[in-house]
Amino acid sequence: MKTLIILSFLAFATPVAAQNVTATITDHYTTKTVSTPVTSNQCVNVDVPVYGQAPANTGDAIMGAIIGGVIGNQFGEGQGKDAMTILGAITGADAASSGSRNRIVGYRTERQCSEVVSYRDERMQQYSHSTVTFVHNGKRHSVNFMK
């Protein structure tokens, strides 16, 4: 094919009477980088809190009873004041101890996976063009073309 191109090129050039013409054809390539997405599963171990019933903290219950009693003492008169103080103390102790029931009681290890996309680069040689180089009447000529 290259010889046919050279002969065709030389046939249309200015007529040359019995001259030897030497020509070379050089193919040129470029390097192209192609990025291809690659999806993979990536897993890690994670500590997840476990919630549950924790025993009531005695200190919290006592503090709740004191605060509830002080607030209850602000209401009522006479024996009603005493009743409101006791009711406030009971309510405060219950509120403080029930707030401590749902706490983190431990941790468990759980494997969590997710899809991760990364890119793989691949270098490829790609045809660019060809060059015909020849010498005619002492002058060097080059012609670029695509196949």
C-alpha positions as CSV (number, residue, x, y, z in Angstrom):
1,M,0.0,0.0,0.0
2,K,2.8,2.4,0.9
3,T,4.6,1.6,-2.4
4,L,1.4,2.4,-4.4
5,I,1.0,5.7,-2.6
6,I,4.6,6.6,-3.4
7,L,4.3,5.6,-7.0
8,S,1.0,7.5,-7.4
9,F,2.6,10.6,-5.8
10,L,5.6,10.4,-8.1
11,A,3.5,9.8,-11.2
12,F,1.8,13.2,-10.7
13,A,5.0,15.0,-9.8
14,T,6.9,16.8,-12.5
15,P,8.2,14.4,-15.1
16,V,11.6,13.1,-14.2
17,A,13.6,11.4,-16.9
18,A,15.4,8.3,-15.6
19,Q,16.1,9.6,-12.1
20,N,16.2,7.4,-9.0
21,V,13.9,8.8,-6.3
22,T,14.2,7.3,-2.9
23,A,11.3,7.9,-0.5
24,T,10.5,6.9,3.0
25,I,7.2,6.7,4.7
26,T,7.1,7.2,8.5
27,D,4.0,6.6,10.6
28,H,3.4,8.8,13.6
29,Y,1.5,7.9,16.7
30,T,0.3,9.9,19.8
31,T,-0.1,8.6,23.3
32,K,-3.6,8.9,24.6
33,T,-4.6,8.3,28.3
34,V,-8.1,6.8,28.8
35,S,-9.6,6.8,32.3
36,T,-11.9,3.9,33.0
37,P,-14.1,3.9,36.1
38,V,-13.7,0.9,38.4
39,T,-16.3,0.2,41.1
40,S,-15.2,-1.8,44.2
41,N,-16.7,-2.7,47.5
42,Q,-14.9,-1.1,50.5
43,C,-15.7,-2.4,53.9
44,V,-14.6,-1.2,57.4
45,N,-15.4,-2.3,60.9
46,V,-17.3,0.3,63.0
47,D,-18.1,0.4,66.7
48,V,-21.9,1.0,67.0
49,P,-23.4,2.0,70.4
50,V,-25.9,-0.3,72.0
51,Y,-28.7,1.4,73.9
52,G,-30.5,-0.3,76.8
53,Q,-31.8,-0.2,80.2
54,A,-29.2,1.0,82.6
55,P,-29.7,0.8,86.4
56,A,-30.9,4.1,87.9
57,N,-28.1,6.1,89.4
58,T,-28.8,6.7,93.1
59,G,-27.1,10.1,93.0
60,D,-29.4,11.3,90.2
61,A,-32.5,10.1,92.1
62,I,-31.4,11.9,95.3
63,M,-30.6,15.1,93.4
64,G,-34.0,14.9,91.7
65,A,-35.8,14.5,95.0
66,I,-34.0,17.5,96.5
67,I,-34.8,19.8,93.5
68,G,-38.4,18.4,93.3
69,G,-38.9,19.0,97.1
70,V,-37.6,22.6,96.9
71,I,-39.9,23.4,94.0
72,G,-42.9,21.6,95.6
73,N,-42.3,23.6,98.8
74,Q,-43.1,26.8,96.9
75,F,-46.8,25.7,96.6
76,G,-49.5,25.3,99.1
77,E,-49.9,26.4,102.8
78,G,-49.8,24.5,106.1
79,Q,-50.2,20.7,105.6
80,G,-50.7,21.3,101.9
81,K,-47.2,22.8,101.7
82,D,-45.8,19.6,103.3
83,A,-47.8,17.4,100.9
84,M,-46.5,19.5,97.9
85,T,-42.9,19.2,99.1
86,I,-43.3,15.3,99.4
87,L,-45.0,15.1,96.0
88,G,-42.3,17.3,94.4
89,A,-39.6,15.1,96.0
90,I,-41.2,11.9,94.7
91,T,-41.8,13.4,91.2
92,G,-38.2,14.8,91.0
93,A,-36.6,11.4,92.1
94,D,-38.8,9.5,89.5
95,A,-37.9,12.0,86.7
96,A,-34.2,11.8,87.5
97,S,-34.1,8.1,87.7
98,S,-36.2,7.5,84.6
99,G,-34.0,9.7,82.5
100,S,-31.1,7.5,83.2
101,R,-32.8,4.3,81.9
102,N,-32.0,4.6,78.2
103,R,-28.2,4.9,78.0
104,I,-25.4,3.4,76.0
105,V,-24.7,0.1,77.7
106,G,-21.9,-1.1,75.3
107,Y,-20.6,-1.2,71.8
108,R,-20.8,-3.9,69.1
109,T,-18.6,-4.1,66.0
110,E,-20.5,-3.9,62.8
111,R,-19.0,-4.3,59.3
112,Q,-20.2,-1.5,57.0
113,C,-19.6,-1.6,53.2
114,S,-20.0,0.9,50.5
115,E,-19.3,1.1,46.8
116,V,-16.2,3.2,45.9
117,V,-15.5,4.4,42.4
118,S,-11.8,4.9,41.4
119,Y,-10.3,5.4,37.9
120,R,-7.8,3.2,36.1
121,D,-5.6,5.1,33.6
122,E,-4.6,3.2,30.5
123,R,-2.1,4.7,28.0
124,M,-2.8,3.8,24.4
125,Q,-0.9,4.4,21.2
126,Q,-3.1,6.0,18.6
127,Y,-2.3,6.5,14.9
128,S,-1.9,10.2,14.1
129,H,-0.6,10.6,10.5
130,S,2.1,9.5,8.1
131,T,4.9,11.4,6.4
132,V,6.4,10.7,2.9
133,T,9.9,12.1,2.6
134,F,11.8,12.1,-0.7
135,V,14.6,14.0,-2.5
136,H,14.0,15.5,-5.9
137,N,16.5,17.7,-7.8
138,G,18.6,17.9,-4.7
139,K,15.8,19.2,-2.6
140,R,14.2,17.3,0.3
141,H,10.4,17.3,0.3
142,S,8.0,16.0,3.0
143,V,4.3,15.4,2.6
144,N,2.0,14.6,5.5
145,F,-1.1,12.5,5.0
146,M,-3.6,10.2,6.9
147,K,-4.2,6.6,5.9
